[in-house]
Amino acid sequence: MKLYTYFRSSAAYRVRIALNLKGLPYDMVPVHLTRDGGYQRKPEFMAINPQMRVPALELSNGDVLTQSLAIIDYLDDLHPEPPLLPGDVLARARVRAIAQIVACDIHPLNNLLVLQYLKRQMKHDQAEIDTWYHHWVTEGFKAIEAVISPGPYAFGAHVTVADVCLVPQVFNARRLKVPLDAFPKIVAVDAACLKLPAFDKARPENQPDAE
Ligand SMILES: N[C@@H](CCC(=O)N[C@@H](CS)C(=O)NCC(=O)O)C(=O)O
């Protein structure tokens, strides 16, 4: 399989973690999102993902999957061990809710495209954009902090897709200097996850395209 990725993309980071947890081999194809206008906008990449975003996972038969949560579901369906969702249906819904707070409520408001739009089209200055970024991470993290109980992972002794989404979002929050003092449970989950080789190998700084 080939993963189209960018070291700092938190959506690609989620898929790297999932592939590593499943022990699946993959080649990485770095797509630089800012250099030279962004390689995601070049025709070669648009042929892979017309949405011009990473991650994209090219399967060995040439099929391409996009959207990190859809890719992770696919991997979990095809390679059920270790499972990324609990067996109990109620617990599954709770785990998915955390993953979706990150992937549907925090990340879409704060990804590179949105921040660039605020700057270039809406003419906001960097301080206003930072305030925007901090606000949406903090709102999402408040909701997550209220419902998780590290044990040591977000939902007990087994890593789930909630952890897979949370760790990259914490990385982004730290990079953008969002204060995390009010979120000790999230910080503890992040620390527990990053002790696992699958998470460590997926870290942005451990990627071949890291800068
Ligand atoms: N919902 C998508 C989000 C993908 C996404 O927005 N990726 C960002 C990087 S984290 C991207 O490729 N941005 C392209 C750009 O900024 O032009 C997913 O979960 O895969």
The ligand as an SDF file (V2000), in Angstrom:
LIG
                    3D

 20 19  0  0  0  0  0  0  0  0999 V2000
  -11.5470   15.0970    6.8160 N   0  0  0  0  0  0  0  0  0  0  0  0
  -10.3180   14.8340    6.1550 C   0  0  0  0  0  0  0  0  0  0  0  0
   -9.3910   16.0060    6.3450 C   0  0  0  0  0  0  0  0  0  0  0  0
   -8.1940   15.9370    5.4320 C   0  0  0  0  0  0  0  0  0  0  0  0
   -7.4540   17.2710    5.4510 C   0  0  0  0  0  0  0  0  0  0  0  0
   -8.0530   18.3510    5.5990 O   0  0  0  0  0  0  0  0  0  0  0  0
   -6.1420   17.2100    5.2700 N   0  0  0  0  0  0  0  0  0  0  0  0
   -5.3580   18.4220    5.2830 C   0  0  0  0  0  0  0  0  0  0  0  0
   -4.0830   18.2330    6.0810 C   0  0  0  0  0  0  0  0  0  0  0  0
   -4.4160   17.7830    7.7520 S   0  0  0  0  0  0  0  0  0  0  0  0
   -4.9700   18.7750    3.8530 C   0  0  0  0  0  0  0  0  0  0  0  0
   -4.6310   17.9150    3.0820 O   0  0  0  0  0  0  0  0  0  0  0  0
   -5.0350   20.0670    3.4950 N   0  0  0  0  0  0  0  0  0  0  0  0
   -4.7400   20.4960    2.1850 C   0  0  0  0  0  0  0  0  0  0  0  0
   -4.5370   21.9720    2.1030 C   0  0  0  0  0  0  0  0  0  0  0  0
   -4.3950   22.6130    3.1440 O   0  0  0  0  0  0  0  0  0  0  0  0
   -4.5030   22.4860    0.9920 O   0  0  0  0  0  0  0  0  0  0  0  0
   -9.6760   13.5430    6.7160 C   0  0  0  0  0  0  0  0  0  0  0  0
   -9.9910   13.1970    7.8580 O   0  0  0  0  0  0  0  0  0  0  0  0
   -8.9170   12.8790    5.9910 O   0  0  0  0  0  0  0  0  0  0  0  0
  1  2  1  0
  2  3  1  0
  2 18  1  0
  3  4  1  0
  4  5  1  0
  5  6  2  0
  5  7  1  0
  7  8  1  0
  8  9  1  0
  8 11  1  0
  9 10  1  0
 11 12  2  0
 11 13  1  0
 13 14  1  0
 14 15  1  0
 15 16  2  0
 15 17  1  0
 18 19  2  0
 18 20  1  0
M  END
$$$$
